[in-house]
Amino acid sequence: MQFCTLFSGSSGNVVYLATERGGLLIDCGMSGKQTLEAMSQAGLDPASVHAILITHEHSDHIKGAGVVSRKLGIPIYATEGTWDGMAATLGDVPSRNRVVITAGESFFLDNFEVASFSIPHDANDPVGYRFFTGKHSVAVATDLGYFSQTVRDAVSGAEIVLLESNHDPDLLKRNPHYPAHLKSRILGKKGHLSNDAGAEAAVCLAQCGTRHLLLGHLSSENNTPDMAYRTTHIALTNAGACVGDDITLHVAARFQASYLYRV
């Protein structure tokens, strides 16, 4: 199994996951051209992608989904609420390529079992995903207002987890470019995980058997890769984990493919 982020952050999010039978994109929040070019630059074959799975309808997760779906002739999977929120933005997607899923239910795609789970975010029926193949599993858990019990139960034990570490609260509160209502949204129960909240979640995941953590969806203005990494590293170390031995820790790059996991 191969797993990597192609883009990750407030500007756009695209995740790639594949086995020898083919690949998937989780979200497609950059333009179609940028997404396909990023795959080629990372040595990944766009023709191997068989489907796009959408977490929710915000533009940084769907911007290129319609274009990539039409270009590759592949279906898009999303909850009914997400389809309601994004259909007009995607453009023409044939009915055969519109697949409706239900949060909390599993389905099979290629040789993956895909388990969707509800996430606390201000969108229409948003979900995260966990993918199982053989004895391995990987989870995508970003855009979380908090690390809910539903999310915890859904991702615990996953070998690889893409986990949100969106912002430093002090930087956010002092940011003169963000209006008060936007700050409240980000800090709220349906907003985004702070570095500290993400670090607490990381400790929980490490204790439940996760071997590889990738921190993602960092804010461009209210965070830095170093701050996100250090906060989680300190929390893991204080909890008794040896980073590099017990668990690996990386930060997803904003505008290029990150570390390619192979398990």
N, C-alpha and C positions, 0 to 999 in steps of 0.2 A: 504494500500500500504506500502511495506517495501522497504527501500533503504539504501545501504551502499557501501563504497569502501572496497574491499578486499586487494588491493594493490594500492598505488598511489605514483608516483614519477618518476624520471628519470630512475629508474631501471626496472620499469614495472607497468602497470596499468590494473586493473580489477574492474569493477563496477557491483553490483548486484541490480536488481530491480524486485519486484514481487508483485502479488496480490494473492488472494485465488485460482485463476485459473492457476497459474504457474509463472515462472520467466524467466528473460532474463539476459544475461551478455552483458555489453557494454565494448568492448575491452577485450582482453585476452593476456596481455603482459608478463605474467610469464609462466613457463612451465605448461603443463597440470597437472602433478602431484601436483605441488605447488598450482595451482588454486583449484583443487578438494579437497585437504587437507585443504586449507584455508576455504572453504565453510563448510566442516564438523566441523572444529574447532569452527566456528562461529554459529553452530547449524542450518545451512542451508542445505537443501537436494539437492544435485546435480541433482537428478532425476527430480526435479521440473523445471529445466531449459529447455526451449523449443527452444531457439535461441541465437545466438551470433550476436551482431551488432558492426561493426567495424567503427571507426572514420577515420582512415587512416592507411597506410601500414608500418609505422615505427616499428621497432622490439619491442620497449617497449609497443606496443599496439596489436601485433599479435602473439607473440612468441608461445603461447600455443593454439592458436585458432584451428589449424588443428587437433591436438591431442584431444582436448575436443570435437570438432565436431564429430570425428570418435568414440570416447569413448561413447558419449551419443546419437549418431545418430541424431544430430540436425543440422539445416541449419545455414549458415553464410550469413548475410546481409551486403552489402557494395556497394559503387558506382562502376561504370565500371572502372574508373581510379584507384581506390583502388585495385580492383581485378587484374588489369594489373600489379600493383606494388607488389602484395603479393602472387599471385598464386603459383609461384615456391617455395616460402618459406613454405607455408602451407602443402605441400605434397598432397597426393591424397584426393580430396574432390569430392564425386559424384556430377554429374550435378544437381541432384534433390536438393542437399543441397547448391548449389551456387545461391544465390538470388541477383540480381542486383537492386539497388535502384537509384533514381535520386534526387540529392540535390535540396531542395526547395519543394519537393513533400511529401505528407503524405500517410501513409498506415496503415493498421490495423493488429495487431498481438495479439492473445489472446483477452483480453478485453482492450488493449491499442490502442489508436490512436498515431502513431509515426510520428512526424514532424521532418524531417531532414533539416539542414540549412548549407550553406557554411561557412567555417571558414578560416581566413587568416593564412595559415601555409604552409611551404615548402614541400608539398606532392602532390600526384596525386588526385585532386578532393576531398579534405578532408571535413568532415562534423562534426557537433555537432548534438545532439538530444534533443528533448523535448517530453515527454511522458504524455499523458492525459488519465485519467480514472475517470469517474464520474466528480465530481467537483474539483478534485485534479490534479496537474501537477508537474513534476519534470524535470529539465534540466541538461544536461552535457555540459559544455563549457570550455574545456581546449585546450592547444596547440594553443593559439591565439597570433599572432604577435601584434594585437591591438584589442580593443573592438569596432569592426566595427558596423556600423548602422544595417547591416544585423543580426549580432549576438544579438545586443541590442533588435531589434524588435522581434527576435525569442524567447528570453528567458524572456523578461519583463513580470512580473506577475506570473511567476512560483513560486509555494509555496516553493520548495526546489531547490537550485542551487549548483551544484558542479562547482566551479569557480577556474580558474588557479591563482596561486600566486607563480610563478616559481623561481624568483631570486631577490637578492638585487644587483642593478647595480654596486655599489662600490665594493662589494665582487667579482663580476664577472670580472670587469675590472682589479682587482689586482691579480686574480688567475693565478699563474705561470704555471699551468698545461694545461691551455686552450690556443691554438694558436689563433692568431688574427682573422683568418677567422671564427673560431667557435664562438668567442665572437661577431663578427659582425652579424653572422647568428642569434644568440639568441636575440640580441638587435634589430634586424631588424623588418620590417613590416610583415614578415612571420615567425617570431620566436616564442618567448614565452612572456607572460605577466610578468612584474616585480611586486614586492610587491606593489609599488605605483600605477601602472596602474590597478592592480587587486583591490586595495582599492577604486579607483575612480569608477570602474565598480560596486563594492559592494554597494557604496552609491546610484548609479543609480538604482540598483535592489531593494534596500530597499525602495526607494521612489516610486517604481512601485508595491510594495506589497509583495515582497519576505519575507518569515517568517523565513527561515532557510538557512544559508550559510555554505557551507563546502569548505574550501580552499584546493586545491589539486595540484598535479603534481609539488611538490617542488623539486628543485635541491638539490642533496646530498652535493655538494661542495660550492654552491653559495647562500645558504639560510639556515635558521633554522626555525623550527616550531614557536619558540617564536617571531622571527623577522616578519614572515608573519602575525601571529595573532595580534601582537601589531600595526603593520602598518594599518591593516584593522580596528581594534578596534578604534584606534584614529580617523581615517577618519569618521567612522560611528558616533562616539560620537560628533565630531566637526560639523557633519551635523544635529545633534539634535536627533539622534536615541539612544534609551536606549538598549544596548546590554544585552540580557537575558530576556527583556520584549518585546520590539518591534520586535526584531530579535535575533535569536540564531546564534552563531558563533563558529565553530569548525575547526580543522585542521586535514586533513586525514592522517592516519599513513602510513608509507612507506611499511612495511612488515607484516601488520596484519589488520584484519577487523577493521574499524573505527566505530564510533557511528552508531547504527542501528536506522534509522528514521522509525517511524510508524505513518501514517496519514490516 
